Amino acid sequence: MEREQVTAHIIETLKAKNITYQQVSEAVGRSLVWTTLALHGQATMDKSEAEKAGALLSLTPEQIQSLQDMPARGSLDIIPPTDPTIYRFYELVLVYGTTLKALINEKFGDGIMSAIDFTMDMEKVPNPNGDRVKITMEGKFLPYKKW
């Protein structure tokens, strides 16, 4: 079974069983963002994590194995993305990307923020003018080296 098929099956199962990503993350013992990333085929679960997710979602042994396979990262097939939520993140990088780069370089030097040694969290922040989405990203600074 292709990983994309497993992801589609997982999403269908979550809806059918009324299971949240939060419930899966608690069962697996990892953060909400990382667990959702793995369920969407963009991270690799170890055997124990995959088995816990598989038990909760009634996955087959083949599907559980798929959660342990190395992913082909990068889930956007269309650039720019057409989904409005995903497009807003794309737009955010288009608008703020040069500013983020300039500030990282000013504060840290010539380098980048790692997306490998990286964590992200998301929370809902109540606001009388409309609830807010708060996303916190933390990545290791990787300086470009000279040789």
C-alpha positions in Angstrom: 0.0 0.0 0.0 1.4 3.4 -1.0 2.0 5.9 1.8 -0.5 8.4 0.3 -3.2 5.7 0.5 -2.3 5.0 4.2 -2.5 8.7 4.9 -6.0 8.9 3.2 -7.1 5.8 5.2 -5.9 7.4 8.5 -7.7 10.6 7.8 -10.9 8.7 7.0 -10.5 6.5 10.1 -10.1 9.6 12.3 -13.3 11.0 11.0 -15.2 7.7 11.1 -14.2 6.9 14.7 -14.3 10.5 15.8 -10.7 10.3 17.0 -8.7 13.5 17.2 -5.0 14.0 16.4 -4.6 15.0 20.1 -5.9 11.6 21.2 -3.4 9.9 18.8 -0.6 12.1 20.0 -1.4 11.2 23.6 -1.5 7.4 22.8 1.8 7.7 20.9 3.5 9.9 23.5 4.7 12.6 21.2 3.7 16.2 20.5 0.5 17.0 18.7 2.3 18.7 15.7 4.9 15.9 15.3 2.2 13.1 15.6 0.0 14.8 13.0 3.1 15.3 10.8 3.8 11.5 11.0 0.2 10.5 10.4 0.3 12.7 7.2 3.4 10.8 6.0 6.0 13.5 6.7 7.9 11.9 9.6 8.9 8.4 10.6 7.4 6.7 13.7 9.4 4.0 15.5 7.8 0.6 15.9 6.3 1.3 19.3 4.8 4.6 18.2 3.4 3.1 15.0 1.9 0.1 16.9 0.2 2.5 19.4 -1.2 4.6 16.6 -2.2 1.5 14.7 -4.0 0.0 17.7 -6.0 3.2 18.2 -6.8 3.5 14.5 -7.3 -0.3 13.8 -4.6 -0.3 11.2 -3.4 -3.4 9.4 0.2 -4.6 9.9 1.1 -3.2 6.5 -0.3 0.2 7.4 1.6 0.1 10.7 4.8 -0.7 8.8 4.1 2.2 6.5 4.2 4.6 9.4 7.7 3.4 10.1 9.0 3.8 6.5 11.2 6.8 5.5 9.0 9.4 4.0 9.3 11.4 0.8 9.0 14.7 2.5 7.3 17.7 1.0 3.6 17.3 0.7 2.7 20.1 -1.7 1.9 18.8 -5.2 0.8 22.2 -6.5 2.7 25.5 -6.1 1.2 27.8 -5.2 -1.1 25.6 -3.1 -4.8 26.0 -3.7 -6.1 25.1 -0.2 -6.8 28.5 1.5 -5.2 27.5 4.8 -2.1 26.2 3.2 -2.0 29.1 0.8 -1.9 31.6 3.7 1.3 29.9 5.0 2.7 30.1 1.5 1.7 33.8 1.4 3.3 34.3 4.9 6.6 33.1 3.6 6.3 35.2 0.4 5.6 38.3 2.5 7.7 37.8 5.6 10.4 35.4 4.2 13.0 38.1 3.4 12.3 39.8 6.8 12.8 36.6 8.7 16.0 35.8 6.8 17.4 39.3 7.4 16.6 39.1 11.1 18.1 35.7 11.5 21.2 36.8 9.8 21.4 40.0 11.9 21.0 38.2 15.2 22.9 34.9 14.4 25.1 35.5 11.4 25.2 33.9 8.0 23.1 30.7 8.3 19.7 29.2 8.4 17.1 27.9 10.9 17.0 24.1 10.8 13.8 22.3 9.9 15.4 19.1 11.0 16.5 20.0 14.5 13.1 21.7 14.9 10.0 21.8 17.0 6.7 23.5 16.5 3.6 24.0 18.7 0.2 25.5 17.9 -2.4 26.8 20.3 -5.7 28.6 20.2 -5.6 32.0 21.8 -9.1 33.4 22.7 -9.5 37.0 21.7 -12.7 39.2 21.8 -12.0 40.3 18.2 -11.8 36.7 17.0 -9.7 33.7 18.2 -6.1 33.7 17.2 -3.8 31.0 16.0 -0.4 31.0 17.8 2.3 29.0 16.2 5.7 28.7 17.9 8.6 27.4 15.8 12.0 26.7 17.2 14.9 25.5 15.0 18.6 25.1 15.6 20.7 27.8 14.0 23.0 26.3 11.4 25.8 28.7 10.3 27.2 28.4 6.8 30.8 27.1 7.1 33.9 28.3 5.3 36.5 25.9 4.0 
